[in-house]
Amino acid sequence: MPPPGYDPAAQLTAALGEVAGRHRVRVLLHTTLEQAARRIPPAAATLVQTAGGVLLETRAERFDTMAGYLAGLGRPLTVHHPTELREVLARLSDRLASSAASGGRDMGPVRGR
């Protein structure tokens, strides 16, 4: 018999998140848990409300894909781990700003793992 409060769906979701990619990702989203949960499906990441916002923990295979996903959330954020993701996000930001200034003529690939 499972222990009281055991949630098999939550356990499975957490286990699936652990195998989704080789890079561990920790990002603080400067939003509420309710707002984050509207945009991020439970199978995609673990979300925990903290005093500073919502801690998102997940795994990623590629930093460029994760950077695009995070940018698409449309919320301010702070990358806690890994440093490489922070660097890829900075390049994506520069690229988007350049594209906006040039009317889209400067879009090129973002390099990252």
N, C-alpha and C positions, 0 to 999 in steps of 0.2 A: 504494500500500500504506500503511495507517495506521501511525503510529509505535508502537514498543513501549509496552505499557501503556495504549494508547488504549481507552477504554470507551465505545462508542457509546450505550449505554443511559444511562450517567451524563451524557453530553453532552446528550442529548435531554431528560432530566429537568431539568437545569440551565437549558436554554433555555426549556422550558415554564414553569418557575418565574419567569423574568424577565418574562413577558407576562401573568401571572395577575392583576395589579392595578397601579394607578398609584402606590401608596405602598410604598416600601422599608421593611421591618421587620427590626430586629435586636434579639433578646431573648436574655438569658442565662438558661437554665433551670438551676436548682440541683439537678441530678440527674446520673446517669451517661448515657453515650451509649447503652448497652444499654437502659436504662429509657425514654429518650426515643424511641428507634427503635421500641419496642413500640407507642407511642401515635401516632407521627407518620409517615405514609407517605412514602416517598422523593420522590414527586412533589409533596408539599405544601411541603417546605422542605429547605434544606441544613442539616445538623447537623454540627458540628465540636466535638470534645472539647477543652476548654481547662483550664487549672489551676483555674479557678473554677467549672466546670460545662460545660454544653453550649451553644454559641452556635447559635441558630436564626436563619437568614436566609431570608426569603421576601418575597413582595409581597402586598399586600392592597388590595382595592378600597374596603372600608368598615372603619373603625376599630371600630365596634360589633360587627360580625361577628367580627373578629379578637380583640377583647377576650373575647367569649364563648368562642371556640375556646381561647384561652390559659387562661382560667379553668377550662375543662373538662378541661384536662390534669392538674389537681390537684397541681401542683408549684409550689414557690416560684420566683419569677422576678424578673428585673430588666430593664426595658425600656431599651435603649440608644438606640433610634431608632424612631419619631419621638416627640416630646414629646406630640403630640395623642393618641397611643395610650395613653400613661401617664395622661393626663387622663380618657380614656374608661374605662380600667380602674378608676380611683379612683371615678368615678361609679357604675360597675357594682357595685363593692365596697360602697359606701354603700347602694345600692339593695337589694342582697341582705341586708345586715345589718339594714336597716330592715324588710324583708319578714320575715326570720326573727323579729325582735322582735315584729312585729305579727301573726304567724300568716299572712302572705301577703296581707294586705289592702292593702299599700302598693305593690304591684308596678305599675310604669308603664314607659313606653318609655324606653330609654336613647338619648340623642341623640349622634350622632357621624357623621362622614363615611362 
